[in-house]
Amino acid sequence: MTPPQPLHALPAHKSSVNAPRGAHPERGGGLSSVRNAARLLRAFTPTDRDLGVGELAARVGLPKSSVHRLLTALAAEGLIDRSGLNGRYRLGLRLHELGEIVSSHLDLHEVVRPYLDDLRNRTSETVHISILDAGEVVYVERRESPHTLRIFRRVGHRNHAHCTGSGKVLLAWLPAEDRRRIYATHGLPSHTPQTITVVEKLEEELARVRERGYAKNVNESEIGASSVAAPIRDASGSVVAAISIAAPSARFSQEATRRFVSEVMNAAAGIADDLGYRPAAGSTLADKPFLRVR
């Protein structure tokens, strides 16, 4: 039996000498295949919605056989469709679905900005927009408090969900099965003596969050830091993000907490309204006025 060749002795793929500048001939690597698949998708334009294999091969500088192989893989994932009439290819509906996800994120960022500015100005505290990603809280927008002593969370910072106001909000409206999966994956690690580390107690807390419409975190993520958060709903009514006010616990008196809760819930309602959410008649949010910010 012939022993396997050492890696350096394996024959290399022939390069496409006549490929146009900027082409990425296949070299057998997964990254190269992904790059070429992306280039195929970008070959379609508003004026060239249907393209044949030959046209695509000419545009990306790859052999027809390679293009056909890539198109077959893209079609299997719903990213490319093939016409049954003329055999030409067009972008698939799955790309439209992905584009809608991106669009919703862009809409969220655009809508929240004036509300964040207004909330920071009205409270003089740090305010955040957070989302849930892979079971963790991710801060995607921030406005800092003008106070010298303030809570700092950089955009992109991640934290456990069970010990933050935003995280509790985002967990509270998840399906129970999804919450259990997050608990199993991430656990409920203790950050401070105030952190809830028992699933049953956390579930009780999340039930209270759903009932009152906001969440609190008092020294649970770190000693000396507190926050209140409210859910942001999109047009479908799904909770897609949380808005929060964070400050040193010394500034979270009972009076200040009541005011912060009112302010953050008002901002959340305004953002949700701008995103197209309309509470059902008789819901706890339907008759609550809110300050619209433009």
Number of C-alpha atoms within 10 A of each C-alpha: 3 4 5 8 9 7 7 7 8 9 8 9 10 9 11 14 7 9 16 13 8 8 15 18 21 20 13 10 8 10 11 14 17 13 13 22 19 13 16 21 18 11 16 17 12 6 6 9 12 19 18 14 18 15 14 23 19 14 16 22 20 23 17 15 12 16 21 17 11 19 22 16 14 19 17 11 13 14 20 21 21 18 10 8 6 9 13 16 20 20 22 17 13 15 15 12 12 11 12 12 12 12 12 14 14 11 13 20 14 10 19 24 18 16 22 27 15 18 25 21 16 11 17 17 23 25 31 26 27 29 24 21 10 10 21 20 28 25 22 17 19 22 23 20 20 12 11 6 10 17 21 16 20 15 15 13 13 17 18 20 25 34 27 28 28 34 26 29 32 29 25 26 18 13 9 12 9 13 18 13 12 18 17 10 11 14 15 19 14 17 16 13 12 15 21 20 16 13 15 10 11 19 18 10 18 21 14 14 22 17 11 11 17 26 26 25 23 21 20 22 24 17 15 15 20 24 27 30 33 33 32 29 23 20 14 12 15 14 20 19 26 28 30 32 30 28 23 18 16 9 16 20 10 9 9 12 17 12 13 23 21 15 24 25 23 20 27 25 26 22 28 26 19 20 20 14 18 17 18 11 9 8 9 12 15 12 11 10 10 17 12 14 17 9
